[in-house]
Amino acid sequence: MVTSVELLPSLSEVYPLPPSQIDNYRRDGHVFLRSVASRAEIAAYRPIIKVVMEPVLRAKDMQGRVDDYSSLFLQVTNMWEKNEAVKRFIFAKRFAKIAAELMGVDGVRLYHDQVLFKTPGGRRTPWHQDQYYWPLDTENTITMWMPLVDVPILMGPMIFASGSHKLGYQGDRPISDDANEYFERLITERGYKTVSYELKAGDATFHSGLLFHSAHPNTTSETREVITIIYYADGTRILEPDNKHRKVDMEAFHPGQKPGEIAASPLNPLLYHK
């Protein structure tokens, strides 16, 4: 018997990634790709993703997070565990292959997925580095940021500081006003160009975990609906947590594992290997 999940788009077709885009990613720390998912594919999965996330938001479930960023965006993590259809989307080989090719690695594992909805009036997300939060002993980390609706500048797309990933890890700087001031100063001093893109549903940006990035406020009357998927290179080891966020993330996303071990818990499946 054919199930409703099997009727959904497979997302298995390869996305033709031009070498020039790989070069752009490695130079800038980010890249913008058109139609990584088609509008028809987004139309098939978007209603399911919204239905799955709503009970978590209604319950005000922090899902083990240390900080509440609800004034910036609504977030639900590891949606793939909650629904087989959403799992099909998150585990898409098409997306994972792009991540591996951009980083130049043979294979990638899932760190976690995250829905980030920015409601009307949602504030600007301060400048930060994602790597601060992840107990992963590698620089080969990358996030796919894909909107489920069209996202003009006024709705709050990302802002990237091109080339800032080359400065490396900047230490104990969680999302905050103080960290924002620090990164803004570095961006000005180093003369990094800041870049934003207007995206259509199914377009995607990919950015390094070391890249300085932010997001515009949502000044429209519509909700910015985005799903993100974080990947890291297969073979990466778990880092000894040096801040509370990394400790929480190690326990949440690498359950039962210890620092020094290969980061490969049941929550970190291998999503692509060439």
C-alpha angles and dihedrals in degrees: 000000000000113000127213089249091058089053091061121095110278097221087210099121112109119251109226102236112195116223088235090064091051088052090049092052094051092047098043104025090235141058137192118222126189122227099355083160121025122240088249091054092049091047089055097049104032097076091049093049091050093049092050095049098046098077091051091052093046090052090050087227110180089198091218096304119150098216133041111226095174092128087061101038145331112254138193120179132208095013088168091074092058103054136020093220092053088046089057089056096045093046093050109146089210093065095041093050091055090051092051094047094048092051093040095235131134097234143006134210129205116257093180143301123238135191111217114189116179109200124210108291093024109157127242112277109239122241113274147143118247092210090074089073100046125084092209123130096217142077090218098098126125139177127212111209111195126174121218089203133035109281118202120186092266091059095061115264122174127285116212129197099217115228095006092118088074090070089068130215114349099200133227101010115129120180104293143121091263093052090045090055091049094051093043089055092050092047090053096043093048095041095233114178113235117219135190131180134207106227135201121215107284096024114117144199122208119201137179120251087237096053119111106237143161138173134236120246118259105247095166130092092245131080118251104231115199136161121200131195121197119206134183134189117278110250095038116145127223114259123225101258111249098181137035094256093055090048092053092045093050090054094043102042102026101038115188093011130117136209112282094031123114106268098242111122121152086267091060106061121179103253099180139010125168 
